[in-house]
Amino acid sequence: MRVVAQLDGTLVDPEAPLLRPDDYSVQRGDGVFETIFVVNRRTRELGPHLARLARSAQLLGMPPVDIPAWERVGQVVIDAWPWDTHPEMGLKLIYTRGAEYGDGSPTGFAMGIPIPDSTIDKRRNGVAALTLDRGYGTDLTERAPWLLLGAKTLSYAVNMAATRYAQEHGAEEVIFTASDGTVLEGPTSTVVIAKDRTLVTTPPPLGILEGTTQAALFRAAEAAGWKTKVEPITVPELSEADGLWCVSSVRLITRVHTLNGEPLRDFSDLHKEVTSLYEAVYA
């Protein structure tokens, strides 16, 4: 079950070819994307996702993102989705540099995809995670902006390789670290810990993607009287924290119950509270 629409709003057959063989996304992974969670026709954090899409495209030197056009094509996919049978959807927005031998125009399309059972299982039961060295320091974003560490690009080969490595070693999730041991992010998630009624996440300038779901969670927590901090986190703090989560748009607030093969303390009640804070935003 998929629904696909081109940026002009035209629905297309999801089984039919859509990209040219010389599209830069196929040849080089040269493009950006976002995945937005939609529940019963209601998008979550659409504005922040579109703003991040625009920032990512700007970092790649692509033509500016036409926000109203993406809003319209997203609605086309939402309207065509079978909500009676699939109450949740992942809305993917894909924007590439276009064809290498084309007229210079970028390529854009939106795709609605079902939420896999494995993703729902991780939401419910949590995950085991491994910390893996990403191989660079926390100052790399400033020293080497051409590495696009703050952009959500289509070049996800390393992230997927890390995920496969984790699966081969008995885990479902990865928490990347910098060369000095500072916590960065997951391949497709933002890391959040709880310490004494304070939620903490890593600063994006250290070389991670700014999290849309994490930002929504922090707003909800602050409204409920929690404190929030954006500051460096060390690997030992992950195990010492009152709670540890990998947060993403579709997997939502996913509890980490095991880290590097060692079970963490049971924080089921805290997990329920934090999840409830987030879900209350969209009630």
C-alpha positions in Angstrom: 0.0 0.0 0.0 1.6 3.2 -1.2 0.3 6.5 -2.6 2.6 8.6 -4.8 2.1 12.1 -6.2 4.4 14.3 -8.2 5.1 17.8 -6.9 2.5 19.3 -9.2 -0.1 17.2 -7.4 -0.5 14.5 -10.1 -1.2 11.1 -8.6 0.9 8.4 -10.2 1.0 4.6 -10.2 3.3 3.6 -7.2 4.4 0.6 -9.2 5.4 2.6 -12.3 8.9 4.1 -12.9 9.1 7.7 -11.7 12.8 8.8 -11.7 15.1 9.0 -14.7 18.1 6.7 -14.6 20.4 9.8 -14.5 18.6 11.5 -11.6 21.2 12.7 -9.1 19.4 10.9 -6.3 20.0 7.6 -8.1 23.5 8.3 -9.2 24.9 10.0 -6.1 22.2 10.3 -3.4 22.2 14.0 -4.1 18.9 15.3 -2.6 17.0 15.7 0.6 13.9 14.3 2.3 11.6 14.3 5.2 9.2 11.7 6.7 6.1 13.1 8.5 3.8 11.1 10.7 0.2 11.3 9.8 -2.6 9.9 12.1 -6.2 9.9 10.9 -5.5 12.6 8.3 -3.7 14.9 10.9 0.0 15.6 10.2 2.4 16.0 13.1 4.9 18.8 13.0 4.4 19.6 9.3 5.7 23.1 9.6 9.0 22.1 11.3 9.5 19.3 8.8 9.1 21.6 5.8 11.4 24.2 7.4 14.0 21.5 7.8 13.5 20.3 4.2 14.2 23.9 3.1 17.3 24.2 5.3 18.6 20.9 4.0 18.1 22.0 0.4 19.8 25.3 1.1 22.8 23.5 2.6 23.1 21.4 -0.6 22.8 24.5 -2.8 19.6 23.3 -4.4 16.8 25.5 -5.7 14.7 27.0 -2.8 11.9 24.7 -1.5 8.4 25.9 -2.6 6.7 25.4 0.8 3.1 25.9 -0.5 3.7 23.4 -3.3 4.9 20.7 -0.8 1.9 21.5 1.5 -0.4 20.9 -1.5 1.2 17.7 -2.7 1.2 16.3 0.9 -2.5 17.0 1.1 -3.1 15.2 -2.2 -1.4 12.1 -0.8 -3.3 12.4 2.5 -6.7 12.7 0.7 -5.9 9.6 -1.4 -4.8 7.4 1.6 -7.2 4.6 2.7 -7.8 5.8 6.3 -10.5 3.4 7.0 -8.1 0.5 6.9 -4.7 2.2 7.6 -5.1 4.9 10.4 -1.4 5.8 10.4 0.8 6.8 7.5 4.4 7.9 6.9 4.4 10.9 4.5 7.8 11.0 2.7 8.8 14.2 0.8 11.6 13.6 -1.6 13.4 16.5 -3.3 16.4 15.8 -5.6 18.8 17.8 -7.7 17.2 16.4 -10.8 18.6 14.7 -13.9 22.3 15.0 -14.7 21.5 15.4 -18.4 18.2 17.2 -17.9 17.2 20.9 -18.0 18.5 21.6 -14.5 15.1 21.3 -12.9 14.9 19.5 -9.5 12.7 16.4 -9.0 10.1 16.4 -6.2 7.4 13.9 -5.1 5.5 12.8 -2.1 4.8 9.2 -1.0 2.5 7.8 1.6 3.7 4.5 3.1 2.2 2.2 5.8 3.8 1.9 9.2 5.5 -1.5 9.5 4.6 -3.8 12.3 8.2 -3.8 13.4 8.1 -0.1 14.0 4.9 -0.4 16.1 6.6 -3.2 18.0 9.6 -1.0 18.9 7.2 1.7 20.1 5.5 -0.8 22.4 8.4 -2.9 23.6 11.5 -0.6 23.3 14.8 -1.5 21.7 18.3 -2.7 22.5 21.0 -0.2 21.3 24.7 -0.2 20.6 26.9 2.8 20.8 29.1 3.1 17.7 31.9 5.5 16.9 31.0 7.8 14.0 34.6 8.6 13.5 34.7 12.4 13.8 35.0 15.1 16.5 32.3 17.4 17.7 33.9 20.4 15.9 33.5 18.9 12.5 30.4 20.8 11.5 32.2 24.1 11.9 35.5 22.9 10.4 33.9 21.1 7.4 30.5 22.4 6.5 30.7 20.7 3.1 30.1 17.4 4.9 26.5 18.4 5.4 26.2 17.1 9.0 23.1 19.2 9.7 21.2 18.2 6.5 18.8 15.4 6.0 20.1 14.1 2.8 19.3 11.0 0.7 22.9 9.7 1.4 21.9 7.2 4.1 24.2 4.3 3.2 26.4 4.7 6.4 23.3 5.0 8.6 21.8 1.8 7.1 25.1 0.0 7.4 25.2 0.9 11.1 21.7 -0.4 11.6 22.5 -3.7 10.0 25.6 -4.0 12.1 23.5 -3.5 15.2 21.1 -6.2 14.1 23.9 -8.6 13.4 25.0 -8.0 17.0 21.7 -8.5 18.7 20.4 -4.9 18.8 17.8 -2.9 16.9 19.2 0.6 17.3 22.4 2.5 17.2 23.5 5.6 19.2 26.4 7.3 17.3 29.2 8.9 19.3 31.9 11.4 18.4 35.6 10.5 18.6 35.8 12.0 22.1 32.8 9.9 23.4 30.2 12.6 23.1 26.7 11.2 22.3 25.4 12.3 18.8 22.3 10.7 17.5 20.8 7.5 16.1 20.8 6.7 12.3 17.2 7.8 12.1 16.5 9.3 15.6 17.4 11.9 18.2 18.7 10.8 21.6 17.0 12.0 24.7 17.7 11.2 28.4 15.9 12.1 31.6 17.8 13.3 34.7 15.9 14.6 37.8 12.8 15.7 35.9 14.9 17.3 33.2 15.0 16.1 29.6 18.3 16.5 27.8 19.4 16.2 24.2 22.6 16.8 22.2 23.1 20.3 20.6 22.7 20.1 16.8 25.9 22.1 16.2 27.9 19.1 17.4 27.1 17.4 14.1 23.5 16.1 14.3 20.2 16.7 12.7 17.8 19.0 14.5 15.0 16.8 15.8 11.4 17.7 15.1 9.8 15.1 17.4 12.3 15.9 20.1 11.4 19.6 19.9 7.7 18.8 20.2 8.4 16.6 23.2 10.4 19.3 24.9 7.7 21.9 24.4 5.2 19.5 25.9 7.5 18.7 28.9 8.1 22.3 29.6 4.3 23.0 29.6 3.9 20.2 32.2 6.6 21.7 34.5 9.6 19.7 33.4 13.0 21.3 32.6 14.7 20.8 29.3 18.4 21.2 28.3 20.3 21.0 25.1 23.8 20.2 26.1 26.5 17.5 25.4 25.8 14.0 26.8 28.5 11.4 27.5 28.1 7.6 27.0 28.3 6.9 30.8 25.3 9.3 31.2 23.2 7.1 29.0 23.4 4.3 31.5 23.1 6.5 34.6 20.1 8.4 33.3 16.6 7.9 34.7 15.4 7.2 31.2 16.8 6.9 27.7 14.9 7.2 24.4 15.5 7.3 20.7 13.0 9.8 19.3 11.8 9.9 15.7 8.8 11.0 13.7 7.3 7.5 13.0 8.7 5.5 15.9 7.8 8.3 18.3 9.2 8.1 21.8 11.0 4.7 21.8 12.4 3.4 25.0 16.0 2.0 25.1 15.9 -0.9 27.6 19.3 -2.4 26.8 22.6 -0.6 26.0 25.7 -2.4 24.7 24.3 -5.7 25.9 23.6 -4.5 29.5 20.0 -4.1 30.6 19.1 -0.6 31.9 17.1 0.1 35.0 13.3 -0.3 34.6 11.8 3.1 33.9 8.4 1.9 32.6 6.4 4.4 34.6 8.6 7.3 33.5 8.3 6.1 29.9 4.5 6.1 30.2 4.6 9.7 31.6 6.9 11.0 28.9 5.0 9.4 26.1 1.7 10.8 27.5 3.3 14.3 27.6 4.1 13.9 23.9 0.7 12.5 22.8 -1.2 15.1 24.7 0.1 17.7 22.2 -2.0 16.0 19.5 -5.0 15.0 21.5 
